C-alpha cells in the first residue's frame, strides 16, 4: 500500500530521502462557500473615508485548484493528474447529468459535480490521492476615497487517501495582501501549503501491495 507518512524534521537531521516511487494525485476545483453572481459580484460598503467596493470572484475555486495542482506537481514523488484531462472528464460527467436531469440549470449541474464524493473521482481516475478545498472568503476590496486596495483569501485544503477512504491531511490558510489580486492570493496559498508539505510532512512512498 502506498502510504502518506507524516515526518517532522529533527534538528540537524540529514536531507530527506527521495521517494521510491510516485503517487498519483488529482486536484479538484475548490468549493466556493459564499454566494456570487456567475459574472462576479460588486458590493458597496461603508461611507465617506471608509467607503469601499468589495469584488467577489465566482472563479476562485477553479483558480485555487489550478494553483494547487501547479505547485504540488513540483513535489518529488507526486504526479498530478492533468487538469486539462480532468476538465474533459468533468464535462463528460456534466453531459451525463444533463441527459438524466434535463431540467437542471448549468449552475445546478456544476453544484452536483462539486458535491460528489471526492473518493469517487479518485477511484474513477485511478488516483492514489485526491485534493479538495473549500473557499470561505475571497474578495478584493478597494477604498473609493484613497484608491487603496487589498485582496483576502480564507480557505481550507484537504487530502484524501483513495485506498483507505480517509482524510489524511488538512490545512487552513488565511491572509490579506495590499495591491494583490485574488489570483495572486491563490498562488501564494498554494506555494505556502506545498512548502509546508516539504517542511513538516512528506509524500514518502513505500512499495507494497494494496
URFENVEN-V624974 format. One line per field, one symbol per residue. burial: 1 if it has 16 or more other ideal C-beta (glycine too) atoms within 10 Angstrom, else 0. A space follows every 10 residues. Layout:
burial = ???
//
This chain:
burial = 0111000000 0000000010 0011111111 1100010000 0000000000 0110111111 1111111111 1110101101 1010010011 0011001000 0000000011 0000000110 1100001111 1111100111 1101000010 1111111011 1100000010 1010000001 0111111111 0011001000 1111100000
//
